[in-house]
Amino acid sequence: MIGCLPQQTNAAAEQRKRWEHGHLQTSLSQIPRLLKAFAAKRKFELLAMALDFSIPPLSLLILVWLALFTMTAVSTVLDLIPPQVLWTVTVEGIIMLLAVGMSWLRFGREHVPAKALLGIPLYILWKIPLYFAFLVKPQVEWVRTARDASPEV
């Protein structure tokens, strides 16, 4: 079966919102259930599923890290926390950057040109309203995304 992704910007944005909100809602609802089931049944498959659901989208992970880094830097400057905390958060960011870079080198460079990586910061900024909308008014109803005409196969 071949599906066509929407080509119109509004339709694609709505679909992205539905996917992202659905992923986050599923994680929030299923992680506690899976952990309770794991505690009761001691089936490690349930723990593995809970851990898998615990992995946020990469753009959200980066946004959370940026917020943490900013708060840590300000707190360090105001002498509210020791500088070691800032160093720890900085090292975490470097490790995350290295992991993404090495993953791209190993698996992505055949499909994603290096020049496209320069657009990642803008893509992450584009996601901020989407995540904010999840906090304020999450999409709970499924809305069919408008599609372009199907190509002949």
C-alpha positions in Angstrom: 0.0 0.0 0.0 1.3 3.4 -0.9 0.3 6.4 1.0 0.7 10.0 0.0 1.9 12.5 2.5 0.2 15.9 2.2 2.0 18.4 0.1 0.2 21.5 1.3 1.9 23.3 4.2 -1.2 23.6 6.3 -2.2 20.0 5.9 1.3 18.8 6.6 1.5 21.0 9.7 -1.8 19.5 11.0 -0.6 16.0 10.4 2.6 16.7 12.2 0.7 18.1 15.1 -1.5 15.1 15.2 1.5 12.7 15.1 3.5 14.6 17.8 0.5 15.1 20.1 -0.5 11.5 19.7 3.0 10.3 20.5 3.2 12.4 23.6 -0.4 11.5 24.8 0.4 7.8 24.2 3.6 8.1 26.2 1.9 9.9 29.1 -1.0 7.5 29.3 0.9 4.2 28.7 4.2 4.6 30.6 2.5 4.5 34.1 0.3 1.6 33.0 3.3 -0.4 31.7 5.3 0.3 34.8 2.5 -0.8 37.0 2.1 -4.0 34.9 5.8 -4.6 35.1 5.8 -4.2 38.9 2.9 -6.7 39.2 3.9 -9.3 36.6 7.8 -8.9 36.5 7.7 -9.2 32.7 10.7 -7.3 31.3 9.0 -6.8 28.0 6.6 -4.4 29.8 9.6 -2.5 31.2 11.2 -2.4 27.8 8.0 -0.9 26.3 7.8 1.7 29.1 11.4 2.7 28.5 10.8 2.9 24.7 7.8 5.2 25.2 9.9 7.3 27.6 12.1 8.5 24.7 10.9 11.9 23.6 11.1 13.2 20.1 14.6 14.5 19.5 13.5 18.1 18.9 11.7 18.0 22.3 14.7 16.5 24.0 16.9 19.3 22.6 14.4 22.0 23.7 14.3 20.6 27.2 18.1 20.5 27.2 18.2 24.1 26.1 15.8 25.2 28.8 17.8 23.2 31.4 21.1 24.7 30.1 19.7 28.2 30.2 18.3 27.8 33.8 21.6 26.2 34.9 23.7 29.0 33.3 21.6 31.7 34.9 21.7 29.9 38.3 25.5 29.6 38.1 25.9 33.3 37.2 23.7 34.2 40.2 25.8 31.9 42.3 22.8 29.8 43.3 24.4 26.5 42.2 28.0 25.3 41.9 29.6 25.6 38.4 30.0 21.8 38.3 26.3 21.5 37.5 26.7 23.8 34.5 29.6 21.7 33.3 27.6 18.5 33.7 24.7 20.0 31.7 27.2 21.2 29.0 28.8 17.8 28.7 25.3 16.2 28.3 24.7 18.6 25.4 28.0 17.8 23.8 27.3 14.0 24.2 23.8 14.5 22.6 25.4 16.5 19.7 28.0 13.9 19.2 25.4 11.1 19.2 23.3 12.8 16.6 26.3 13.6 14.5 27.7 10.1 14.6 24.2 8.7 13.8 24.0 11.0 10.8 27.5 9.9 9.7 26.7 6.2 10.0 23.1 6.1 8.8 21.9 9.4 7.4 24.5 11.0 5.2 23.4 9.0 2.2 19.8 10.4 2.6 20.3 13.8 4.2 23.0 16.1 2.8 25.3 17.9 5.2 23.9 21.3 4.1 20.4 20.2 5.3 21.8 19.9 8.8 22.1 23.6 9.0 18.3 23.8 9.0 17.9 21.8 12.2 17.9 24.8 14.6 15.1 26.4 12.5 13.2 23.1 12.5 13.5 22.9 16.3 12.3 26.5 16.7 9.4 25.7 14.4 8.4 22.9 16.8 8.1 25.2 19.8 4.5 26.3 19.1 3.5 22.6 18.4 4.8 21.5 21.9 3.3 24.6 23.6 -0.1 23.8 22.0 0.2 20.3 23.5 0.5 21.9 27.0 -2.3 24.4 26.4 -4.7 22.6 24.1 -3.7 19.1 23.0 -5.3 17.7 19.9 -7.5 14.9 21.1 -9.7 14.3 18.1 -8.6 12.6 14.9 -9.0 14.9 12.0 -8.4 13.5 8.5 -5.6 15.3 6.7 -6.4 16.6 3.3 -4.5 14.7 0.6 -3.4 15.6 -2.9 -4.4 13.3 -5.7 -2.9 9.8 -5.5 -0.2 9.1 -8.0 -0.6 6.3 -10.5 1.3 3.2 -9.4 
